[in-house]
Amino acid sequence: MIIINNHRTHTLQCGLSKYAFEQVKKYKSWEENNKKNADIAFEIRENKNDLLYLDMTDLAKEIDSFNPNRTEEHNIDRDVKRYKPIRNALSHTAILTKPAKGILNATYENIKAKIKNLLEE
């Protein structure tokens, strides 16, 4: 059972799908191996909630699957497709153009608002 709390009064309780659970196990294993290979003994995550191990695509699919009222305009997966390539360029030390920064920020805020709205339902 996963509990997502947006640090206010709203809580969404859900169980991970079998696919997501397997992904979390894989990502946790990768993280531990990478920490071991880098000789890092300290924790690198403040929160080890399983949901936070999912990549953007898997997270969007999980969130969308818990929303029975999902419409095309509230589809988080669509936002992820726009967000991910720009975020990936940034994480590979690329210097983003002004339009790319604008899309990255706007899409992030859109995803955040959709999740917040889902929590408030």
Biopython code that builds the backbone (N, CA, C, O; Angstrom):
import numpy as np
from Bio.PDB.StructureBuilder import StructureBuilder

atoms = [
    (1, "MET", "N", (0.843, -1.180, 0.000)),
    (1, "MET", "CA", (0.000, 0.000, 0.000)),
    (1, "MET", "C", (0.884, 1.237, 0.000)),
    (1, "MET", "O", (1.801, 1.342, 0.814)),
    (2, "ILE", "N", (0.624, 2.157, -0.887)),
    (2, "ILE", "CA", (1.388, 3.394, -1.005)),
    (2, "ILE", "C", (0.505, 4.543, -0.550)),
    (2, "ILE", "O", (-0.676, 4.608, -0.894)),
    (3, "ILE", "N", (1.078, 5.437, 0.214)),
    (3, "ILE", "CA", (0.349, 6.638, 0.631)),
    (3, "ILE", "C", (1.098, 7.843, 0.086)),
    (3, "ILE", "O", (2.281, 8.029, 0.373)),
    (4, "ILE", "N", (0.419, 8.649, -0.687)),
    (4, "ILE", "CA", (0.998, 9.878, -1.204)),
    (4, "ILE", "C", (0.380, 11.006, -0.403)),
    (4, "ILE", "O", (-0.842, 11.145, -0.372)),
    (5, "ASN", "N", (1.195, 11.805, 0.240)),
    (5, "ASN", "CA", (0.679, 12.921, 1.009)),
    (5, "ASN", "C", (1.321, 14.183, 0.465)),
    (5, "ASN", "O", (2.546, 14.273, 0.385)),
    (6, "ASN", "N", (0.519, 15.140, 0.098)),
    (6, "ASN", "CA", (1.056, 16.368, -0.467)),
    (6, "ASN", "C", (1.381, 17.396, 0.625)),
    (6, "ASN", "O", (1.349, 18.600, 0.368)),
    (7, "HIS", "N", (1.687, 16.940, 1.812)),
    (7, "HIS", "CA", (2.075, 17.757, 2.961)),
    (7, "HIS", "C", (0.962, 18.708, 3.395)),
    (7, "HIS", "O", (1.217, 19.718, 4.051)),
    (8, "ARG", "N", (-0.248, 18.383, 3.030)),
    (8, "ARG", "CA", (-1.401, 19.119, 3.522)),
    (8, "ARG", "C", (-2.344, 18.080, 4.097)),
    (8, "ARG", "O", (-1.907, 17.134, 4.752)),
    (9, "THR", "N", (-3.609, 18.249, 3.860)),
    (9, "THR", "CA", (-4.568, 17.311, 4.434)),
    (9, "THR", "C", (-4.991, 16.232, 3.449)),
    (9, "THR", "O", (-5.705, 15.306, 3.834)),
    (10, "HIS", "N", (-4.577, 16.323, 2.200)),
    (10, "HIS", "CA", (-5.053, 15.400, 1.182)),
    (10, "HIS", "C", (-4.122, 14.196, 1.063)),
    (10, "HIS", "O", (-2.904, 14.348, 0.976)),
    (11, "THR", "N", (-4.694, 13.029, 1.061)),
    (11, "THR", "CA", (-3.912, 11.802, 0.946)),
    (11, "THR", "C", (-4.569, 10.901, -0.082)),
    (11, "THR", "O", (-5.790, 10.743, -0.097)),
    (12, "LEU", "N", (-3.750, 10.312, -0.939)),
    (12, "LEU", "CA", (-4.217, 9.342, -1.915)),
    (12, "LEU", "C", (-3.601, 8.009, -1.526)),
    (12, "LEU", "O", (-2.382, 7.902, -1.386)),
    (13, "GLN", "N", (-4.416, 7.018, -1.355)),
    (13, "GLN", "CA", (-3.934, 5.704, -0.976)),
    (13, "GLN", "C", (-4.153, 4.754, -2.147)),
    (13, "GLN", "O", (-5.246, 4.688, -2.708)),
    (14, "CYS", "N", (-3.118, 4.029, -2.505)),
    (14, "CYS", "CA", (-3.253, 3.128, -3.634)),
    (14, "CYS", "C", (-2.200, 2.041, -3.546)),
    (14, "CYS", "O", (-1.194, 2.190, -2.851)),
    (15, "GLY", "N", (-2.435, 0.958, -4.246)),
    (15, "GLY", "CA", (-1.454, -0.108, -4.349)),
    (15, "GLY", "C", (-0.785, -0.022, -5.706)),
    (15, "GLY", "O", (-1.434, 0.312, -6.698)),
    (16, "LEU", "N", (0.506, -0.319, -5.763)),
    (16, "LEU", "CA", (1.195, -0.294, -7.037)),
    (16, "LEU", "C", (0.751, -1.468, -7.906)),
    (16, "LEU", "O", (0.443, -2.549, -7.405)),
    (17, "SER", "N", (0.724, -1.238, -9.196)),
    (17, "SER", "CA", (0.467, -2.341, -10.119)),
    (17, "SER", "C", (1.653, -3.296, -10.058)),
    (17, "SER", "O", (2.731, -2.941, -9.583)),
    (18, "LYS", "N", (1.436, -4.501, -10.540)),
    (18, "LYS", "CA", (2.515, -5.494, -10.532)),
    (18, "LYS", "C", (3.706, -4.984, -11.345)),
    (18, "LYS", "O", (4.856, -5.129, -10.930)),
    (19, "TYR", "N", (3.424, -4.391, -12.496)),
    (19, "TYR", "CA", (4.498, -3.853, -13.340)),
    (19, "TYR", "C", (5.290, -2.784, -12.587)),
    (19, "TYR", "O", (6.521, -2.808, -12.586)),
    (20, "ALA", "N", (4.583, -1.841, -11.942)),
    (20, "ALA", "CA", (5.263, -0.763, -11.215)),
    (20, "ALA", "C", (6.083, -1.319, -10.057)),
    (20, "ALA", "O", (7.197, -0.861, -9.804)),
    (21, "PHE", "N", (5.534, -2.301, -9.356)),
    (21, "PHE", "CA", (6.258, -2.923, -8.252)),
    (21, "PHE", "C", (7.577, -3.528, -8.747)),
    (21, "PHE", "O", (8.612, -3.386, -8.095)),
    (22, "GLU", "N", (7.535, -4.200, -9.900)),
    (22, "GLU", "CA", (8.756, -4.787, -10.471)),
    (22, "GLU", "C", (9.746, -3.705, -10.881)),
    (22, "GLU", "O", (10.954, -3.863, -10.706)),
    (23, "GLN", "N", (9.231, -2.603, -11.427)),
    (23, "GLN", "CA", (10.109, -1.489, -11.798)),
    (23, "GLN", "C", (10.793, -0.910, -10.565)),
    (23, "GLN", "O", (11.990, -0.626, -10.597)),
    (24, "VAL", "N", (10.049, -0.733, -9.490)),
    (24, "VAL", "CA", (10.612, -0.193, -8.250)),
    (24, "VAL", "C", (11.732, -1.101, -7.746)),
    (24, "VAL", "O", (12.799, -0.622, -7.363)),
    (25, "LYS", "N", (11.486, -2.410, -7.746)),
    (25, "LYS", "CA", (12.522, -3.348, -7.314)),
    (25, "LYS", "C", (13.782, -3.196, -8.168)),
    (25, "LYS", "O", (14.897, -3.199, -7.646)),
    (26, "LYS", "N", (13.598, -3.065, -9.473)),
    (26, "LYS", "CA", (14.730, -2.916, -10.391)),
    (26, "LYS", "C", (15.494, -1.617, -10.103)),
    (26, "LYS", "O", (16.722, -1.622, -10.025)),
    (27, "TYR", "N", (14.769, -0.517, -9.946)),
    (27, "TYR", "CA", (15.420, 0.776, -9.714)),
    (27, "TYR", "C", (16.135, 0.822, -8.365)),
    (27, "TYR", "O", (17.215, 1.402, -8.253)),
    (28, "LYS", "N", (15.539, 0.215, -7.345)),
    (28, "LYS", "CA", (16.198, 0.153, -6.038)),
    (28, "LYS", "C", (17.498, -0.645, -6.133)),
    (28, "LYS", "O", (18.514, -0.260, -5.554)),
    (29, "SER", "N", (17.458, -1.747, -6.858)),
    (29, "SER", "CA", (18.652, -2.572, -7.037)),
    (29, "SER", "C", (19.734, -1.792, -7.787)),
    (29, "SER", "O", (20.900, -1.813, -7.395)),
    (30, "TRP", "N", (19.348, -1.107, -8.860)),
    (30, "TRP", "CA", (20.301, -0.289, -9.610)),
    (30, "TRP", "C", (20.926, 0.768, -8.715)),
    (30, "TRP", "O", (22.136, 0.988, -8.750)),
    (31, "GLU", "N", (20.083, 1.427, -7.905)),
    (31, "GLU", "CA", (20.592, 2.482, -7.029)),
    (31, "GLU", "C", (21.604, 1.917, -6.036)),
    (31, "GLU", "O", (22.667, 2.500, -5.825)),
    (32, "GLU", "N", (21.272, 0.795, -5.435)),
    (32, "GLU", "CA", (22.199, 0.185, -4.472)),
    (32, "GLU", "C", (23.507, -0.208, -5.148)),
    (32, "GLU", "O", (24.584, 0.030, -4.600)),
    (33, "ASN", "N", (23.423, -0.804, -6.327)),
    (33, "ASN", "CA", (24.640, -1.176, -7.055)),
    (33, "ASN", "C", (25.468, 0.043, -7.436)),
    (33, "ASN", "O", (26.693, 0.029, -7.312)),
    (34, "ASN", "N", (24.806, 1.089, -7.896)),
    (34, "ASN", "CA", (25.518, 2.318, -8.261)),
    (34, "ASN", "C", (26.172, 2.965, -7.048)),
    (34, "ASN", "O", (27.294, 3.464, -7.139)),
    (35, "LYS", "N", (25.476, 2.960, -5.911)),
    (35, "LYS", "CA", (26.069, 3.498, -4.675)),
    (35, "LYS", "C", (27.288, 2.671, -4.272)),
    (35, "LYS", "O", (28.323, 3.218, -3.893)),
    (36, "LYS", "N", (27.154, 1.370, -4.357)),
    (36, "LYS", "CA", (28.261, 0.478, -3.985)),
    (36, "LYS", "C", (29.464, 0.716, -4.901)),
    (36, "LYS", "O", (30.596, 0.817, -4.427)),
    (37, "ASN", "N", (29.219, 0.805, -6.211)),
    (37, "ASN", "CA", (30.303, 1.038, -7.174)),
    (37, "ASN", "C", (30.977, 2.395, -6.978)),
    (37, "ASN", "O", (32.162, 2.558, -7.268)),
    (38, "ALA", "N", (30.210, 3.362, -6.484)),
    (38, "ALA", "CA", (30.757, 4.700, -6.247)),
    (38, "ALA", "C", (31.307, 4.856, -4.834)),
    (38, "ALA", "O", (31.784, 5.928, -4.465)),
    (39, "ASP", "N", (31.240, 3.787, -4.047)),
    (39, "ASP", "CA", (31.711, 3.794, -2.657)),
    (39, "ASP", "C", (30.972, 4.848, -1.828)),
    (39, "ASP", "O", (31.579, 5.577, -1.043)),
    (40, "ILE", "N", (29.664, 4.912, -2.017)),
    (40, "ILE", "CA", (28.815, 5.837, -1.257)),
    (40, "ILE", "C", (28.089, 5.034, -0.187)),
    (40, "ILE", "O", (27.333, 4.113, -0.497)),
    (41, "ALA", "N", (28.323, 5.388, 1.078)),
    (41, "ALA", "CA", (27.709, 4.666, 2.191)),
    (41, "ALA", "C", (26.493, 5.395, 2.759)),
    (41, "ALA", "O", (25.671, 4.779, 3.436)),
    (42, "PHE", "N", (26.366, 6.684, 2.498)),
    (42, "PHE", "CA", (25.268, 7.470, 3.063)),
    (42, "PHE", "C", (24.028, 7.379, 2.185)),
    (42, "PHE", "O", (24.111, 7.043, 1.004)),
    (43, "GLU", "N", (22.876, 7.684, 2.779)),
    (43, "GLU", "CA", (21.621, 7.711, 2.032)),
    (43, "GLU", "C", (21.631, 8.907, 1.086)),
    (43, "GLU", "O", (22.074, 9.994, 1.455)),
    (44, "ILE", "N", (21.148, 8.706, -0.114)),
    (44, "ILE", "CA", (21.095, 9.813, -1.069)),
    (44, "ILE", "C", (19.677, 10.338, -1.264)),
    (44, "ILE", "O", (19.482, 11.395, -1.863)),
    (45, "ARG", "N", (18.698, 9.612, -0.766)),
    (45, "ARG", "CA", (17.299, 10.034, -0.881)),
    (45, "ARG", "C", (16.763, 10.403, 0.490)),
    (45, "ARG", "O", (17.001, 9.702, 1.474)),
    (46, "GLU", "N", (16.036, 11.510, 0.544)),
    (46, "GLU", "CA", (15.368, 11.881, 1.786)),
    (46, "GLU", "C", (14.146, 11.011, 2.029)),
    (46, "GLU", "O", (13.799, 10.725, 3.174)),
    (47, "ASN", "N", (13.493, 10.589, 0.946)),
    (47, "ASN", "CA", (12.264, 9.814, 1.057)),
    (47, "ASN", "C", (12.411, 8.565, 0.197)),
    (47, "ASN", "O", (12.647, 8.665, -1.007)),
    (48, "LYS", "N", (12.273, 7.397, 0.803)),
    (48, "LYS", "CA", (12.437, 6.139, 0.070)),
    (48, "LYS", "C", (11.093, 5.499, -0.283)),
    (48, "LYS", "O", (11.009, 4.283, -0.457)),
    (49, "ASN", "N", (10.044, 6.317, -0.389)),
    (49, "ASN", "CA", (8.730, 5.852, -0.806)),
    (49, "ASN", "C", (8.857, 5.180, -2.173)),
    (49, "ASN", "O", (9.474, 5.730, -3.085)),
    (50, "ASP", "N", (8.277, 4.001, -2.309)),
    (50, "ASP", "CA", (8.386, 3.242, -3.556)),
    (50, "ASP", "C", (7.978, 4.057, -4.777)),
    (50, "ASP", "O", (8.619, 3.961, -5.823)),
    (51, "LEU", "N", (6.943, 4.841, -4.662)),
    (51, "LEU", "CA", (6.432, 5.610, -5.792)),
    (51, "LEU", "C", (7.487, 6.568, -6.340)),
    (51, "LEU", "O", (7.480, 6.887, -7.529)),
    (52, "LEU", "N", (8.389, 7.025, -5.480)),
    (52, "LEU", "CA", (9.403, 7.987, -5.894)),
    (52, "LEU", "C", (10.547, 7.344, -6.673)),
    (52, "LEU", "O", (11.422, 8.050, -7.174)),
    (53, "TYR", "N", (10.552, 6.037, -6.781)),
    (53, "TYR", "CA", (11.563, 5.349, -7.583)),
    (53, "TYR", "C", (11.150, 5.199, -9.039)),
    (53, "TYR", "O", (11.998, 4.931, -9.890)),
    (54, "LEU", "N", (9.888, 5.364, -9.341)),
    (54, "LEU", "CA", (9.419, 5.191, -10.714)),
    (54, "LEU", "C", (9.947, 6.306, -11.605)),
    (54, "LEU", "O", (10.101, 7.443, -11.160)),
    (55, "ASP", "N", (10.226, 5.977, -12.865)),
    (55, "ASP", "CA", (10.615, 7.033, -13.786)),
    (55, "ASP", "C", (9.360, 7.806, -14.192)),
    (55, "ASP", "O", (8.246, 7.419, -13.838)),
    (56, "MET", "N", (9.540, 8.878, -14.921)),
    (56, "MET", "CA", (8.421, 9.759, -15.253)),
    (56, "MET", "C", (7.303, 9.025, -15.997)),
    (56, "MET", "O", (6.125, 9.232, -15.705)),
    (57, "THR", "N", (7.660, 8.183, -16.940)),
    (57, "THR", "CA", (6.647, 7.479, -17.733)),
    (57, "THR", "C", (5.857, 6.510, -16.867)),
    (57, "THR", "O", (4.628, 6.475, -16.928)),
    (58, "ASP", "N", (6.565, 5.723, -16.061)),
    (58, "ASP", "CA", (5.879, 4.760, -15.192)),
    (58, "ASP", "C", (5.028, 5.463, -14.147)),
    (58, "ASP", "O", (3.923, 5.017, -13.839)),
    (59, "LEU", "N", (5.538, 6.559, -13.602)),
    (59, "LEU", "CA", (4.773, 7.321, -12.613)),
    (59, "LEU", "C", (3.492, 7.872, -13.227)),
    (59, "LEU", "O", (2.425, 7.800, -12.617)),
    (60, "ALA", "N", (3.596, 8.414, -14.420)),
    (60, "ALA", "CA", (2.409, 8.957, -15.096)),
    (60, "ALA", "C", (1.365, 7.875, -15.336)),
    (60, "ALA", "O", (0.173, 8.100, -15.130)),
    (61, "LYS", "N", (1.810, 6.706, -15.769)),
    (61, "LYS", "CA", (0.869, 5.609, -16.010)),
    (61, "LYS", "C", (0.191, 5.176, -14.714)),
    (61, "LYS", "O", (-1.008, 4.900, -14.702)),
    (62, "GLU", "N", (0.952, 5.115, -13.624)),
    (62, "GLU", "CA", (0.362, 4.736, -12.335)),
    (62, "GLU", "C", (-0.642, 5.779, -11.869)),
    (62, "GLU", "O", (-1.752, 5.433, -11.464)),
    (63, "ILE", "N", (-0.267, 7.042, -11.920)),
    (63, "ILE", "CA", (-1.160, 8.117, -11.465)),
    (63, "ILE", "C", (-2.418, 8.131, -12.329)),
    (63, "ILE", "O", (-3.532, 8.196, -11.809)),
    (64, "ASP", "N", (-2.239, 8.068, -13.656)),
    (64, "ASP", "CA", (-3.399, 8.080, -14.550)),
    (64, "ASP", "C", (-4.313, 6.885, -14.295)),
    (64, "ASP", "O", (-5.533, 7.011, -14.407)),
    (65, "SER", "N", (-3.747, 5.734, -13.955)),
    (65, "SER", "CA", (-4.580, 4.550, -13.741)),
    (65, "SER", "C", (-5.427, 4.651, -12.476)),
    (65, "SER", "O", (-6.437, 3.956, -12.362)),
    (66, "PHE", "N", (-5.040, 5.505, -11.517)),
    (66, "PHE", "CA", (-5.802, 5.663, -10.280)),
    (66, "PHE", "C", (-6.896, 6.715, -10.402)),
    (66, "PHE", "O", (-7.683, 6.904, -9.474)),
    (67, "ASN", "N", (-6.950, 7.396, -11.531)),
    (67, "ASN", "CA", (-7.918, 8.464, -11.703)),
    (67, "ASN", "C", (-9.049, 7.993, -12.612)),
    (67, "ASN", "O", (-8.900, 8.017, -13.834)),
    (68, "PRO", "N", (-10.170, 7.567, -12.048)),
    (68, "PRO", "CA", (-11.272, 7.060, -12.865)),
    (68, "PRO", "C", (-11.924, 8.145, -13.719)),
    (68, "PRO", "O", (-12.613, 7.833, -14.690)),
    (69, "ASN", "N", (-11.714, 9.417, -13.369)),
    (69, "ASN", "CA", (-12.317, 10.524, -14.114)),
    (69, "ASN", "C", (-11.347, 11.137, -15.120)),
    (69, "ASN", "O", (-11.565, 12.251, -15.598)),
    (70, "ARG", "N", (-10.290, 10.420, -15.436)),
    (70, "ARG", "CA", (-9.248, 10.947, -16.314)),
    (70, "ARG", "C", (-9.811, 11.247, -17.697)),
    (70, "ARG", "O", (-10.530, 10.442, -18.289)),
    (71, "THR", "N", (-9.464, 12.418, -18.185)),
    (71, "THR", "CA", (-9.825, 12.809, -19.545)),
    (71, "THR", "C", (-8.531, 13.102, -20.292)),
    (71, "THR", "O", (-7.459, 13.145, -19.688)),
    (72, "GLU", "N", (-8.626, 13.301, -21.583)),
    (72, "GLU", "CA", (-7.424, 13.589, -22.369)),
    (72, "GLU", "C", (-6.714, 14.833, -21.844)),
    (72, "GLU", "O", (-5.484, 14.887, -21.856)),
    (73, "GLU", "N", (-7.467, 15.836, -21.383)),
    (73, "GLU", "CA", (-6.830, 17.056, -20.881)),
    (73, "GLU", "C", (-6.158, 16.854, -19.525)),
    (73, "GLU", "O", (-5.302, 17.652, -19.144)),
    (74, "HIS", "N", (-6.525, 15.811, -18.795)),
    (74, "HIS", "CA", (-5.905, 15.533, -17.506)),
    (74, "HIS", "C", (-4.919, 14.369, -17.576)),
    (74, "HIS", "O", (-4.515, 13.828, -16.547)),
    (75, "ASN", "N", (-4.537, 13.989, -18.783)),
    (75, "ASN", "CA", (-3.642, 12.871, -19.001)),
    (75, "ASN", "C", (-2.201, 13.297, -18.706)),
    (75, "ASN", "O", (-1.619, 14.079, -19.459)),
    (76, "ILE", "N", (-1.628, 12.789, -17.619)),
    (76, "ILE", "CA", (-0.269, 13.159, -17.225)),
    (76, "ILE", "C", (0.749, 12.567, -18.188)),
    (76, "ILE", "O", (1.795, 13.173, -18.424)),
    (77, "ASP", "N", (0.469, 11.413, -18.742)),
    (77, "ASP", "CA", (1.399, 10.767, -19.670)),
    (77, "ASP", "C", (1.728, 11.687, -20.848)),
    (77, "ASP", "O", (2.869, 11.713, -21.308)),
    (78, "ARG", "N", (0.757, 12.431, -21.331)),
    (78, "ARG", "CA", (0.994, 13.365, -22.440)),
    (78, "ARG", "C", (1.986, 14.449, -22.029)),
    (78, "ARG", "O", (2.848, 14.833, -22.820)),
    (79, "ASP", "N", (1.869, 14.946, -20.790)),
    (79, "ASP", "CA", (2.802, 15.956, -20.308)),
    (79, "ASP", "C", (4.213, 15.397, -20.174)),
    (79, "ASP", "O", (5.196, 16.085, -20.451)),
    (80, "VAL", "N", (4.297, 14.149, -19.749)),
    (80, "VAL", "CA", (5.607, 13.519, -19.568)),
    (80, "VAL", "C", (6.352, 13.445, -20.895)),
    (80, "VAL", "O", (7.567, 13.643, -20.937)),
    (81, "LYS", "N", (5.639, 13.164, -21.969)),
    (81, "LYS", "CA", (6.277, 13.081, -23.286)),
    (81, "LYS", "C", (6.912, 14.414, -23.668)),
    (81, "LYS", "O", (7.928, 14.435, -24.363)),
    (82, "ARG", "N", (6.335, 15.514, -23.228)),
    (82, "ARG", "CA", (6.873, 16.837, -23.511)),
    (82, "ARG", "C", (8.013, 17.177, -22.541)),
    (82, "ARG", "O", (8.995, 17.807, -22.933)),
    (83, "TYR", "N", (7.882, 16.770, -21.311)),
    (83, "TYR", "CA", (8.821, 17.120, -20.244)),
    (83, "TYR", "C", (10.131, 16.333, -20.320)),
    (83, "TYR", "O", (11.213, 16.889, -20.128)),
    (84, "LYS", "N", (10.020, 15.053, -20.596)),
    (84, "LYS", "CA", (11.152, 14.127, -20.463)),
    (84, "LYS", "C", (12.365, 14.464, -21.339)),
    (84, "LYS", "O", (13.480, 14.463, -20.819)),
    (85, "PRO", "N", (12.213, 14.752, -22.634)),
    (85, "PRO", "CA", (13.418, 15.018, -23.429)),
    (85, "PRO", "C", (14.167, 16.274, -22.976)),
    (85, "PRO", "O", (15.395, 16.329, -23.050)),
    (86, "ILE", "N", (13.438, 17.263, -22.514)),
    (86, "ILE", "CA", (14.088, 18.489, -22.047)),
    (86, "ILE", "C", (14.788, 18.240, -20.725)),
    (86, "ILE", "O", (15.919, 18.681, -20.522)),
    (87, "ARG", "N", (14.112, 17.528, -19.818)),
    (87, "ARG", "CA", (14.723, 17.183, -18.536)),
    (87, "ARG", "C", (15.965, 16.336, -18.745)),
    (87, "ARG", "O", (16.977, 16.547, -18.077)),
    (88, "ASN", "N", (15.902, 15.378, -19.667)),
    (88, "ASN", "CA", (17.054, 14.522, -19.944)),
    (88, "ASN", "C", (18.238, 15.326, -20.468)),
    (88, "ASN", "O", (19.377, 15.074, -20.077)),
    (89, "ALA", "N", (17.981, 16.292, -21.351)),
    (89, "ALA", "CA", (19.063, 17.137, -21.863)),
    (89, "ALA", "C", (19.707, 17.905, -20.715)),
    (89, "ALA", "O", (20.929, 18.035, -20.650)),
    (90, "LEU", "N", (18.881, 18.409, -19.818)),
    (90, "LEU", "CA", (19.385, 19.157, -18.671)),
    (90, "LEU", "C", (20.225, 18.267, -17.767)),
    (90, "LEU", "O", (21.275, 18.696, -17.288)),
    (91, "SER", "N", (19.790, 17.048, -17.525)),
    (91, "SER", "CA", (20.532, 16.165, -16.635)),
    (91, "SER", "C", (21.846, 15.701, -17.259)),
    (91, "SER", "O", (22.722, 15.189, -16.561)),
    (92, "HIS", "N", (21.981, 15.880, -18.564)),
    (92, "HIS", "CA", (23.244, 15.566, -19.233)),
    (92, "HIS", "C", (24.069, 16.828, -19.454)),
    (92, "HIS", "O", (24.857, 16.908, -20.396)),
    (93, "THR", "N", (23.883, 17.801, -18.590)),
    (93, "THR", "CA", (24.624, 19.068, -18.513)),
    (93, "THR", "C", (24.460, 19.962, -19.733)),
    (93, "THR", "O", (25.314, 20.812, -19.984)),
    (94, "ALA", "N", (23.394, 19.795, -20.489)),
    (94, "ALA", "CA", (23.130, 20.699, -21.605)),
    (94, "ALA", "C", (22.656, 22.043, -21.061)),
    (94, "ALA", "O", (21.982, 22.102, -20.032)),
    (95, "ILE", "N", (23.006, 23.096, -21.744)),
    (95, "ILE", "CA", (22.484, 24.416, -21.406)),
    (95, "ILE", "C", (21.234, 24.603, -22.258)),
    (95, "ILE", "O", (21.292, 24.579, -23.488)),
    (96, "LEU", "N", (20.115, 24.787, -21.588)),
    (96, "LEU", "CA", (18.838, 24.860, -22.295)),
    (96, "LEU", "C", (18.608, 26.232, -22.913)),
    (96, "LEU", "O", (19.052, 27.255, -22.390)),
    (97, "THR", "N", (17.907, 26.225, -24.034)),
    (97, "THR", "CA", (17.481, 27.473, -24.649)),
    (97, "THR", "C", (16.342, 28.064, -23.828)),
    (97, "THR", "O", (15.723, 27.373, -23.019)),
    (98, "LYS", "N", (16.078, 29.327, -24.040)),
    (98, "LYS", "CA", (14.993, 29.985, -23.314)),
    (98, "LYS", "C", (13.639, 29.310, -23.568)),
    (98, "LYS", "O", (12.894, 29.092, -22.613)),
    (99, "PRO", "N", (13.286, 28.969, -24.827)),
    (99, "PRO", "CA", (12.015, 28.269, -25.040)),
    (99, "PRO", "C", (11.970, 26.913, -24.335)),
    (99, "PRO", "O", (10.932, 26.538, -23.789)),
    (100, "ALA", "N", (13.076, 26.178, -24.339)),
    (100, "ALA", "CA", (13.102, 24.866, -23.669)),
    (100, "ALA", "C", (12.908, 25.031, -22.173)),
    (100, "ALA", "O", (12.195, 24.242, -21.552)),
    (101, "LYS", "N", (13.537, 26.054, -21.579)),
    (101, "LYS", "CA", (13.349, 26.312, -20.145)),
    (101, "LYS", "C", (11.890, 26.630, -19.841)),
    (101, "LYS", "O", (11.338, 26.171, -18.841)),
    (102, "GLY", "N", (11.271, 27.424, -20.719)),
    (102, "GLY", "CA", (9.871, 27.781, -20.518)),
    (102, "GLY", "C", (8.960, 26.568, -20.573)),
    (102, "GLY", "O", (8.066, 26.423, -19.740)),
    (103, "ILE", "N", (9.183, 25.690, -21.556)),
    (103, "ILE", "CA", (8.363, 24.482, -21.674)),
    (103, "ILE", "C", (8.602, 23.568, -20.481)),
    (103, "ILE", "O", (7.657, 23.002, -19.932)),
    (104, "LEU", "N", (9.870, 23.422, -20.075)),
    (104, "LEU", "CA", (10.189, 22.566, -18.933)),
    (104, "LEU", "C", (9.473, 23.055, -17.682)),
    (104, "LEU", "O", (8.849, 22.263, -16.975)),
    (105, "ASN", "N", (9.556, 24.334, -17.405)),
    (105, "ASN", "CA", (8.904, 24.889, -16.213)),
    (105, "ASN", "C", (7.384, 24.792, -16.301)),
    (105, "ASN", "O", (6.728, 24.406, -15.333)),
    (106, "ALA", "N", (6.826, 25.139, -17.449)),
    (106, "ALA", "CA", (5.369, 25.103, -17.601)),
    (106, "ALA", "C", (4.837, 23.675, -17.500)),
    (106, "ALA", "O", (3.805, 23.441, -16.871)),
    (107, "THR", "N", (5.525, 22.734, -18.108)),
    (107, "THR", "CA", (5.070, 21.344, -18.065)),
    (107, "THR", "C", (5.194, 20.787, -16.660)),
    (107, "THR", "O", (4.313, 20.057, -16.205)),
    (108, "TYR", "N", (6.276, 21.119, -15.966)),
    (108, "TYR", "CA", (6.439, 20.685, -14.571)),
    (108, "TYR", "C", (5.283, 21.205, -13.723)),
    (108, "TYR", "O", (4.691, 20.452, -12.950)),
    (109, "GLU", "N", (4.965, 22.480, -13.864)),
    (109, "GLU", "CA", (3.864, 23.071, -13.094)),
    (109, "GLU", "C", (2.532, 22.418, -13.458)),
    (109, "GLU", "O", (1.677, 22.237, -12.590)),
    (110, "ASN", "N", (2.347, 22.063, -14.729)),
    (110, "ASN", "CA", (1.119, 21.412, -15.174)),
    (110, "ASN", "C", (0.983, 20.022, -14.553)),
    (110, "ASN", "O", (-0.094, 19.658, -14.080)),
    (111, "ILE", "N", (2.066, 19.246, -14.553)),
    (111, "ILE", "CA", (2.055, 17.923, -13.930)),
    (111, "ILE", "C", (1.765, 18.045, -12.444)),
    (111, "ILE", "O", (0.951, 17.299, -11.900)),
    (112, "LYS", "N", (2.432, 18.986, -11.788)),
    (112, "LYS", "CA", (2.236, 19.202, -10.353)),
    (112, "LYS", "C", (0.784, 19.565, -10.042)),
    (112, "LYS", "O", (0.212, 19.060, -9.075)),
    (113, "ALA", "N", (0.192, 20.427, -10.846)),
    (113, "ALA", "CA", (-1.199, 20.835, -10.627)),
    (113, "ALA", "C", (-2.165, 19.676, -10.838)),
    (113, "ALA", "O", (-3.138, 19.528, -10.097)),
    (114, "LYS", "N", (-1.894, 18.855, -11.851)),
    (114, "LYS", "CA", (-2.772, 17.702, -12.117)),
    (114, "LYS", "C", (-2.740, 16.714, -10.951)),
    (114, "LYS", "O", (-3.777, 16.192, -10.543)),
    (115, "ILE", "N", (-1.546, 16.464, -10.421)),
    (115, "ILE", "CA", (-1.432, 15.554, -9.279)),
    (115, "ILE", "C", (-2.112, 16.161, -8.060)),
    (115, "ILE", "O", (-2.797, 15.457, -7.318)),
    (116, "LYS", "N", (-1.928, 17.467, -7.844)),
    (116, "LYS", "CA", (-2.577, 18.135, -6.718)),
    (116, "LYS", "C", (-4.096, 18.045, -6.850)),
    (116, "LYS", "O", (-4.788, 17.775, -5.868)),
    (117, "ASN", "N", (-4.615, 18.267, -8.047)),
    (117, "ASN", "CA", (-6.063, 18.171, -8.269)),
    (117, "ASN", "C", (-6.568, 16.756, -8.013)),
    (117, "ASN", "O", (-7.647, 16.570, -7.452)),
    (118, "LEU", "N", (-5.798, 15.773, -8.420)),
    (118, "LEU", "CA", (-6.169, 14.384, -8.172)),
    (118, "LEU", "C", (-6.214, 14.100, -6.677)),
    (118, "LEU", "O", (-7.115, 13.409, -6.203)),
    (119, "LEU", "N", (-5.252, 14.627, -5.936)),
    (119, "LEU", "CA", (-5.227, 14.429, -4.482)),
    (119, "LEU", "C", (-6.417, 15.095, -3.795)),
    (119, "LEU", "O", (-6.898, 14.615, -2.769)),
    (120, "GLU", "N", (-6.887, 16.200, -4.367)),
    (120, "GLU", "CA", (-7.987, 16.932, -3.759)),
    (120, "GLU", "C", (-9.348, 16.348, -4.088)),
    (120, "GLU", "O", (-10.340, 16.714, -3.457)),
    (121, "GLU", "N", (-9.420, 15.436, -5.074)),
    (121, "GLU", "CA", (-10.714, 14.834, -5.451)),
    (121, "GLU", "C", (-11.213, 13.908, -4.365)),
    (121, "GLU", "O", (-12.281, 13.313, -4.504)),
]
sb = StructureBuilder()
sb.init_structure("model")
sb.init_model(0)
sb.init_chain("A")
sb.init_seg("    ")
for serial, (resi, resn, name, xyz) in enumerate(atoms, 1):
    if name == "N":
        sb.init_residue(resn, " ", resi, " ")
    sb.init_atom(name, np.array(xyz, "f"), 0.0, 1.0, " ", f" {name:<3s}", serial, name[0])
structure = sb.get_structure()
